[in-house]
Amino acid sequence: MKIVDVIKYEGDNRTFISKHPAEDFNTSTQLIVHESQCAIFFYNGQALDSFGPGRHVLETQNIPLLTALTSKVATDGDSPFHAEVYFINLVEQMGIPWGTNSKIQYMDPEFNFPLSVGASGEMALAVSNPRKLLIKLVGTEALLSQDRLIGYFKSFLQTRIKSAIANAIVEQHLNIFQMDACLEPLSEIIKSKLASDFSVYGIELSQFLVTNILKPEGEPVYEKFKELYFRQFADVREAEIAQQTAVINAETLAKQKVIDAHAQAEKRRSEGYTYQQERGYDVAEKVAANEAVGEFSNLGIGMGMISGVSGPVASMVGTAISDTMVPTTLAATFAPKAPIAETPDQVQETDLGLSKYCVGCGYQFPNPSMKFCPQCGTKRQ
């Protein structure tokens, strides 16, 4: 049998543990361990010393536990060890797929009705205790690949993951339509519940991700719940949109009025008149256009409203009123009335030099001392 001089392993990263094929090597054989590996030395079926990254020469000085097992070890370079070396890959292996092989039955916490979902995702594993993994799971096998490891945990994963997901949904009070938005916290909850089960075998569950929740599409009960759920949010959203639209329209209208007011003010300023003058002109136009206006009280109101108008506008107003009102209204209003027969008392007062009736409108003066008629303004004679 050929006795090897160098022992090393350069395999792929989908392998967790690999046994070196050589079992006989010299006491001066070199053991090369890479940075991402460790090596465990077996002698007569017992795991003895572990070797970290670097180059090691297999001698009794480097294998102290071997000396305790045998009192006589050949020191001649031609005398072999009959032993085994296992290489353990310490690299974190990511992207390991997992998935439930059947639906998870659970009671939806919001709708209080039994539903079923499926789940799938990825996880990452790394060896945390090489000796424990080697002894408890590998045994005498020469290779522990990723697929073989997952095969060992398949039934365990199915049971534990289903139970963890169902409990997490109830504990977090998640309805079936909220799960996609809560994949990250759901993943952390499940990871925390599975971590201890992996650590028993010297494996660290460094990452666990739920990437997909398979919903029972097509099932009548689920479709009914889905319609009610989304209809509820759709109605609320439509009401919010309508309210926001009304607010926007009101703000737009208010801003438009402000813009129009500024434009009108700028127009008046450039043309040299004020808002009060513009309103007075409008009143004058209405008075001039109203053919039915004939009462003196109407004329008084119109004159009062335009009393503050001056300049060209006042002139225009005066012309409009005199052309429209004076020939008709004032003539009829201030026409002299028929004289009233005087009584002896009246004659007596007349003899005193003051007329008791206004010569302009016939108003009867109540007080002899009044000098002007309060109704038409005519001086008393």
Buried (B, 14 or more C-beta within 10 A) or exposed (E): EEBBEEBBBEEEEEBBBBBBEBBEBBBBBBBBBBEEBBBBBBBEEEBBBBBEBEEBEBBBEBBEEBEEEEEEBEEEEEEBBEBBBBBBBBBBBBEBEBBBEEBBEBEBBEBEEEBBBBBBBBBBBBBBBBBBBBBEBBEEEEEBBBEBBBEEBEEEBBEBBBEBBBBBBEEBEBBBBEBEEBBEEBBBBBBEBBBEBBBEBBBBBBBBBBEBBBBBEEEEEBEEBBEEBEEEEEEEEEEEEEEEEEEEEEEEEEEEEEEEEEEEEEEBEEEEBBEEBBBBBEBBEEBBEEEEBBEEEBBEEBBEBBEEBEEEBBEBBBEBBEEBBEEEBBEEBBEEEEEEEBEEEBEEBEEEEBBBBBBBBBBEBEEEEEEEBEEBEBEBE
